């Protein structure tokens, strides 16, 4: 079955949406984080075309059920930088078309996911470009085909997508999903 992995940070005051919290305060950033994550997971999990998994950091929060929507598989992200953790989650479901998204994409819809999964079946590697130069989605089948995909990526910068794409071997087909905003700062927050 197709898979959607939602990457989420545990709802801890002062540890979520730190760049946004500088402008709106830690409590407001936490409320935004929790509301958006729950909304995204609920919206995507009602669609029967795929299964949803929440990949959580820090790991011990994957066992704390009260914060997460019921009936959704939860897994720990594990150790390492963002690329190592993403690769680990994608490797877990390598036999199925899989997309991985952030939990801070308020405009994502099942139609966006269906389109990206269609691209995975046709192109094998799909990016959902974010308006800030990063990406809100990456989709593939079998991450082992893309050795070193997340090497030397400047995470949380406008270069993240370009850096990741540079790691794709020449000749590999890449598709793009819709461009959406991830909410990391006040500008994106005001647009959401």
C-alpha positions in Angstrom: 0.0 0.0 0.0 1.2 3.5 -0.7 2.5 5.4 2.3 2.5 9.0 3.6 5.1 9.7 6.3 4.5 12.9 8.3 7.6 14.2 10.0 6.7 15.8 13.3 8.5 17.2 16.3 7.0 16.5 19.7 4.8 19.3 21.1 7.3 20.7 23.6 7.2 24.4 24.5 10.3 26.1 23.3 11.4 23.2 21.0 9.0 23.6 18.1 8.9 26.2 15.4 11.8 28.2 17.0 12.2 30.7 14.1 8.5 31.4 14.2 8.5 31.6 18.0 11.0 34.5 17.8 8.2 36.6 16.2 5.0 35.2 17.8 6.2 33.7 21.1 6.8 30.1 22.1 3.2 29.5 23.3 1.7 30.7 20.0 4.2 28.7 18.0 3.4 25.6 20.0 -0.3 26.1 19.4 0.2 26.6 15.7 2.5 23.5 15.5 0.0 21.2 17.3 -3.1 22.5 15.4 -1.4 22.2 12.0 0.1 18.8 12.6 -3.2 17.4 13.8 -5.1 19.0 10.9 -2.6 17.6 8.3 -2.7 14.1 9.8 -6.5 14.0 10.0 -7.0 15.4 6.5 -4.6 12.9 5.0 -5.5 9.8 7.1 -9.1 9.7 6.0 -8.1 8.8 2.5 -8.0 5.1 1.9 -5.5 5.2 -1.0 -2.6 5.3 1.4 -1.6 4.6 5.0 -0.3 7.4 7.2 2.6 7.2 9.6 3.8 9.9 11.9 7.6 9.9 12.4 8.3 11.7 15.7 11.3 13.3 17.4 12.4 13.0 20.1 11.9 9.3 19.9 10.3 8.7 23.3 7.3 10.7 22.2 6.4 8.1 19.7 5.0 6.0 22.6 3.0 8.9 24.1 -0.5 8.4 22.6 -2.4 11.3 23.9 -0.8 13.9 21.7 -1.2 12.1 18.4 -4.3 11.3 16.4 -5.7 7.8 17.3 -5.3 4.9 14.9 -2.2 6.3 13.1 1.1 4.4 13.2 3.8 6.3 15.1 7.5 5.6 14.7 10.6 7.3 16.2 12.8 9.2 13.8 16.0 8.0 15.5 19.3 9.8 15.7 21.2 11.9 13.1 20.6 15.0 11.1 17.4 15.6 9.2 18.7 13.7 6.1 19.7 10.6 8.1 16.3 10.6 9.8 14.4 11.0 6.6 16.4 8.3 4.8 15.7 5.9 7.8 12.0 6.5 7.6 11.9 6.2 3.8 13.9 3.0 4.0 11.4 1.5 6.3 8.7 1.5 3.6 11.0 1.1 0.6 8.9 -1.5 -1.2 5.9 0.9 -1.6 5.5 4.2 -3.3 6.1 6.6 -0.4 6.0 10.3 0.2 7.5 12.1 3.2 6.1 15.5 4.2 6.6 18.0 7.0 3.8 18.5 9.6 3.9 22.3 9.0 2.2 22.4 5.6 -1.3 23.8 6.3 -2.4 23.9 2.6 -1.6 20.2 1.8 -4.6 18.2 0.5 -5.2 14.6 -0.4 -5.1 15.8 -4.1 -1.5 17.0 -3.6 -0.6 13.6 -2.1 -2.3 11.6 -4.8 -0.6 13.7 -7.5 2.8 13.2 -5.9 2.3 9.4 -5.5 1.3 9.3 -9.2 4.6 11.0 -9.9 6.5 8.5 -7.8 5.0 5.6 -9.9 6.0 7.4 -13.2 9.3 9.2 -12.3 10.4 7.4 -9.1 11.6 10.6 -7.4 9.3 13.5 -6.7 9.9 16.8 -4.9 7.3 19.2 -3.6 9.1 22.5 -3.8 8.5 25.0 -0.9 8.2 28.7 -1.5 11.3 29.3 0.6 13.6 27.2 -1.6 13.4 24.0 0.4 10.9 21.3 -0.1 7.7 20.2 1.7 7.6 16.7 0.1 9.9 14.1 -1.2 8.6 10.9 -2.7 10.1 7.8 -4.0 10.1 4.1 -4.3 13.2 2.4 -2.8 15.6 5.0 -1.4 18.5 2.7 -1.9 18.4 3.7 -5.6 19.4 7.2 -4.5 22.6 6.6 -2.6 23.8 9.8 -0.9 20.6 11.7 -1.7 20.8 13.8 1.5 24.5 14.3 1.7 25.8 17.8 2.3 22.3 19.4 2.2 22.1 22.8 3.9 18.9 22.1 5.8 16.6 24.9 6.8 18.0 27.2 4.1 16.8 28.3 0.6 19.4 25.9 -0.8 17.9 22.6 0.5 16.1 21.6 -2.6 19.0 22.5 -4.9 21.5 20.6 -2.7 19.3 17.5 -2.6 18.7 17.6 -6.4 22.4 17.9 -7.0 22.9 14.5 -5.3 20.7 12.7 -7.8 22.6 10.7 -10.4 22.5 12.1 -13.9 19.8 10.5 -16.0 17.4 9.8 -13.1 14.0 11.2 -13.8 12.7 13.7 -11.3 9.1 15.0 -11.1 7.8 18.0 -9.2 4.6 18.2 -7.1 2.8 21.4 -6.4 4.7 24.2 -4.8 3.4 24.9 -1.2 4.5 26.8 1.8 5.9 25.3 4.9 5.5 27.6 7.9 8.8 28.4 9.5 8.7 32.1 10.0 6.5 35.1 10.4 6.1 35.8 6.7 4.9 32.2 5.9 2.7 32.3 9.1 0.9 35.4 7.9 0.2 33.8 4.5 -1.2 30.6 6.1 
